[in-house]
Amino acid sequence: MAQELQEKMGKVLVGEVVSDKMDKTITVKVSRTFTHPLYRKTVRSFKKYKAHDENSTAKMGDVVEIAECRPLSKTKHMVLSRVVQPA
């Protein structure tokens, strides 16, 4: 049951809130590490996502979980699932 719900929901990412200045929107920085295919060095990279936060519950510095959803605006296609760890 949980597996089916996970597949239906789409991507689920965990990251840190870097901005909460917008109304009902947060910016989340998702970091990832991977090994470079040629040089075999561990590389850190990140990507920023805008996520919908209906009740403005997440604050700057919180670790949050965001899930993929339908496009809500030109750049916003994620929604806040839960706050994993408050700042």
MDAnalysis code that builds the backbone (N, CA, C; Angstrom):
import MDAnalysis as mda
import numpy as np

u = mda.Universe.empty(261, n_residues=87, atom_resindex=np.repeat(np.arange(87), 3), trajectory=True)
u.add_TopologyAttr("name", ["N", "CA", "C"] * 87)
u.add_TopologyAttr("resid", np.arange(1, 88))
u.add_TopologyAttr("resname", ["MET", "ALA", "GLN", "GLU", "LEU", "GLN", "GLU", "LYS", "MET", "GLY", "LYS", "VAL", "LEU", "VAL", "GLY", "GLU", "VAL", "VAL", "SER", "ASP", "LYS", "MET", "ASP", "LYS", "THR", "ILE", "THR", "VAL", "LYS", "VAL", "SER", "ARG", "THR", "PHE", "THR", "HIS", "PRO", "LEU", "TYR", "ARG", "LYS", "THR", "VAL", "ARG", "SER", "PHE", "LYS", "LYS", "TYR", "LYS", "ALA", "HIS", "ASP", "GLU", "ASN", "SER", "THR", "ALA", "LYS", "MET", "GLY", "ASP", "VAL", "VAL", "GLU", "ILE", "ALA", "GLU", "CYS", "ARG", "PRO", "LEU", "SER", "LYS", "THR", "LYS", "HIS", "MET", "VAL", "LEU", "SER", "ARG", "VAL", "VAL", "GLN", "PRO", "ALA"])
u.atoms.positions = np.array([
    [0.825, -1.195, 0.000],
    [0.000, 0.000, 0.000],
    [0.867, 1.255, 0.000],
    [1.843, 1.315, 0.907],
    [2.711, 2.487, 0.992],
    [3.552, 2.631, -0.277],
    [3.962, 1.504, -0.849],
    [4.749, 1.521, -2.087],
    [3.940, 2.113, -3.230],
    [2.644, 1.738, -3.327],
    [1.780, 2.267, -4.382],
    [1.579, 3.766, -4.226],
    [1.402, 4.218, -2.986],
    [1.217, 5.640, -2.723],
    [2.484, 6.411, -3.079],
    [3.646, 5.835, -2.768],
    [4.929, 6.462, -3.076],
    [5.086, 6.639, -4.582],
    [4.725, 5.615, -5.372],
    [4.857, 5.683, -6.813],
    [3.903, 6.717, -7.398],
    [2.717, 6.809, -6.843],
    [1.715, 7.745, -7.348],
    [2.118, 9.186, -7.051],
    [2.795, 9.400, -5.911],
    [3.159, 10.747, -5.495],
    [4.301, 11.309, -6.343],
    [5.155, 10.491, -6.897],
    [6.274, 10.976, -7.689],
    [7.522, 11.125, -6.844],
    [8.399, 12.040, -7.262],
    [9.663, 12.242, -6.563],
    [9.448, 12.825, -5.181],
    [10.196, 12.331, -4.223],
    [10.207, 12.884, -2.870],
    [11.657, 13.219, -2.541],
    [11.924, 14.480, -2.204],
    [13.282, 14.947, -1.941],
    [13.369, 15.557, -0.551],
    [14.560, 15.513, 0.033],
    [14.800, 16.110, 1.343],
    [15.870, 17.174, 1.175],
    [15.607, 18.362, 1.729],
    [16.561, 19.453, 1.612],
    [16.363, 20.492, 2.694],
    [17.171, 21.549, 2.617],
    [17.147, 22.615, 3.614],
    [16.489, 23.862, 3.034],
    [15.645, 24.504, 3.832],
    [14.977, 25.731, 3.402],
    [16.001, 26.867, 3.435],
    [16.199, 27.524, 2.275],
    [17.140, 28.638, 2.196],
    [16.429, 29.981, 2.092],
    [15.119, 29.969, 1.786],
    [14.359, 31.211, 1.720],
    [12.895, 30.927, 2.016],
    [12.306, 31.798, 2.859],
    [10.869, 31.697, 3.139],
    [10.223, 33.083, 3.036],
    [10.812, 33.952, 2.228],
    [10.357, 35.341, 2.125],
    [9.108, 35.502, 1.271],
    [8.851, 34.553, 0.379],
    [7.676, 34.652, -0.493],
    [6.424, 34.181, 0.236],
    [5.269, 34.594, -0.267],
    [4.000, 34.208, 0.330],
    [3.628, 32.809, -0.143],
    [3.485, 31.861, 0.792],
    [3.103, 30.467, 0.531],
    [4.102, 29.717, -0.341],
    [5.347, 30.191, -0.421],
    [6.380, 29.526, -1.214],
    [7.682, 29.512, -0.434],
    [8.386, 28.374, -0.487],
    [9.709, 28.267, 0.103],
    [10.693, 27.811, -0.962],
    [11.956, 28.159, -0.785],
    [13.019, 27.683, -1.666],
    [13.819, 26.649, -0.887],
    [13.954, 25.457, -1.469],
    [14.612, 24.341, -0.801],
    [15.853, 23.950, -1.588],
    [16.992, 23.855, -0.877],
    [18.255, 23.449, -1.486],
    [18.454, 21.962, -1.227],
    [18.475, 21.172, -2.307],
    [18.652, 19.723, -2.213],
    [20.065, 19.393, -2.672],
    [20.866, 18.831, -1.760],
    [22.253, 18.473, -2.066],
    [22.352, 16.996, -2.427],
    [23.321, 16.682, -3.278],
    [23.577, 15.285, -3.610],
    [25.069, 15.103, -3.825],
    [25.546, 13.901, -3.556],
    [26.948, 13.568, -3.806],
    [26.984, 12.397, -4.785],
    [27.955, 12.452, -5.670],
    [28.119, 11.372, -6.630],
    [29.592, 11.269, -7.002],
    [29.975, 10.135, -7.554],
    [31.341, 9.910, -7.998],
    [31.467, 10.337, -9.457],
    [32.488, 11.136, -9.743],
    [32.724, 11.580, -11.118],
    [33.046, 10.365, -11.981],
    [32.402, 10.242, -13.147],
    [32.578, 9.017, -13.941],
    [34.006, 8.782, -14.448],
    [34.746, 9.840, -14.727],
    [36.102, 9.662, -15.260],
    [37.156, 9.722, -14.160],
    [37.064, 10.712, -13.275],
    [38.122, 10.939, -12.289],
    [37.898, 10.236, -10.961],
    [36.746, 9.629, -10.761],
    [36.425, 8.855, -9.560],
    [36.541, 9.672, -8.275],
    [36.323, 10.977, -8.376],
    [36.345, 11.840, -7.205],
    [34.904, 12.091, -6.768],
    [34.675, 12.176, -5.454],
    [33.346, 12.460, -4.941],
    [33.049, 13.940, -5.146],
    [31.937, 14.214, -5.813],
    [31.552, 15.584, -6.147],
    [30.248, 15.911, -5.441],
    [30.174, 17.121, -4.851],
    [28.948, 17.583, -4.218],
    [28.300, 18.606, -5.126],
    [26.995, 18.468, -5.353],
    [26.274, 19.458, -6.127],
    [24.921, 19.671, -5.476],
    [24.257, 20.749, -5.863],
    [22.949, 21.025, -5.294],
    [22.037, 21.622, -6.354],
    [20.760, 21.601, -6.056],
    [19.757, 22.201, -6.915],
    [18.712, 22.831, -6.014],
    [18.181, 23.970, -6.427],
    [17.167, 24.664, -5.643],
    [15.800, 24.446, -6.272],
    [14.834, 24.134, -5.439],
    [13.459, 23.935, -5.873],
    [12.558, 24.912, -5.140],
    [11.546, 25.415, -5.825],
    [10.513, 26.209, -5.165],
    [9.374, 25.259, -4.824],
    [8.887, 25.330, -3.586],
    [7.845, 24.422, -3.122],
    [6.706, 25.216, -2.497],
    [5.501, 24.696, -2.651],
    [4.303, 25.335, -2.103],
    [4.169, 24.991, -0.625],
    [4.022, 26.012, 0.198],
    [3.866, 25.858, 1.648],
    [2.607, 26.619, 2.045],
    [1.479, 25.933, 2.044],
    [0.159, 26.562, 2.214],
    [0.042, 27.381, 3.493],
    [0.487, 26.826, 4.624],
    [0.301, 27.489, 5.920],
    [1.552, 28.206, 6.413],
    [2.576, 28.304, 5.586],
    [3.855, 28.928, 5.954],
    [4.425, 28.330, 7.236],
    [4.468, 27.004, 7.290],
    [4.964, 26.303, 8.480],
    [6.490, 26.191, 8.495],
    [7.118, 26.088, 7.338],
    [8.575, 25.912, 7.266],
    [9.276, 27.257, 7.381],
    [10.347, 27.272, 8.148],
    [11.144, 28.482, 8.333],
    [12.548, 28.239, 7.789],
    [13.308, 29.313, 7.631],
    [14.658, 29.225, 7.096],
    [15.535, 28.347, 7.994],
    [16.261, 27.409, 7.394],
    [17.136, 26.510, 8.143],
    [16.509, 25.167, 8.463],
    [15.189, 25.022, 8.299],
    [14.519, 23.747, 8.545],
    [14.925, 22.719, 7.492],
    [14.972, 21.461, 7.888],
    [15.147, 20.363, 6.939],
    [13.739, 19.850, 6.635],
    [13.372, 19.853, 5.355],
    [12.005, 19.518, 4.959],
    [11.997, 18.432, 3.894],
    [10.841, 17.816, 3.740],
    [10.611, 16.825, 2.696],
    [9.606, 17.430, 1.725],
    [9.957, 17.439, 0.430],
    [9.064, 17.986, -0.589],
    [8.723, 16.896, -1.595],
    [7.518, 16.981, -2.141],
    [7.047, 15.969, -3.082],
    [6.621, 16.637, -4.384],
    [6.794, 15.913, -5.468],
    [6.421, 16.397, -6.786],
    [4.905, 16.454, -6.925],
    [4.410, 17.462, -7.629],
    [2.970, 17.583, -7.869],
    [2.761, 18.238, -9.236],
    [1.525, 18.574, -9.530],
    [1.228, 19.252, -10.797],
    [1.863, 20.645, -10.781],
    [2.118, 21.263, -11.940],
    [2.684, 22.609, -11.946],
    [1.730, 23.612, -11.296],
    [2.238, 24.350, -10.313],
    [1.439, 25.350, -9.612],
    [1.713, 26.750, -10.145],
    [2.864, 26.949, -10.766],
    [3.210, 28.214, -11.420],
    [4.305, 27.903, -12.441],
    [4.918, 28.941, -12.960],
    [5.958, 28.738, -13.968],
    [7.142, 27.937, -13.420],
    [7.520, 28.192, -12.171],
    [8.702, 27.533, -11.611],
    [8.390, 26.610, -10.443],
    [7.155, 26.564, -9.988],
    [6.811, 25.810, -8.773],
    [6.050, 24.533, -9.136],
    [6.673, 23.371, -8.871],
    [6.044, 22.076, -9.153],
    [6.303, 21.071, -8.027],
    [6.549, 21.584, -6.821],
    [6.744, 20.744, -5.638],
    [5.845, 21.282, -4.534],
    [5.514, 20.401, -3.578],
    [4.691, 20.800, -2.442],
    [5.357, 20.277, -1.169],
    [5.244, 21.032, -0.093],
    [5.840, 20.647, 1.188],
    [5.082, 19.453, 1.763],
    [5.807, 18.358, 2.050],
    [5.193, 17.177, 2.660],
    [5.202, 17.300, 4.175],
    [6.419, 17.518, 4.713],
    [6.534, 17.619, 6.181],
    [7.862, 18.273, 6.532],
    [7.926, 18.788, 7.751],
    [9.167, 19.333, 8.294],
    [9.864, 18.186, 9.031],
    [11.020, 17.781, 8.543],
    [11.755, 16.665, 9.117],
    [12.441, 17.091, 10.405],
    [13.121, 18.249, 10.360],
    [13.880, 18.716, 11.518],
    [13.816, 20.242, 11.559],
    [13.205, 20.798, 12.622],
    [13.163, 22.266, 12.734],
    [14.560, 22.852, 12.948],
    [14.733, 24.096, 12.567],
    [16.044, 24.767, 12.694],
    [16.374, 25.024, 14.153],
])
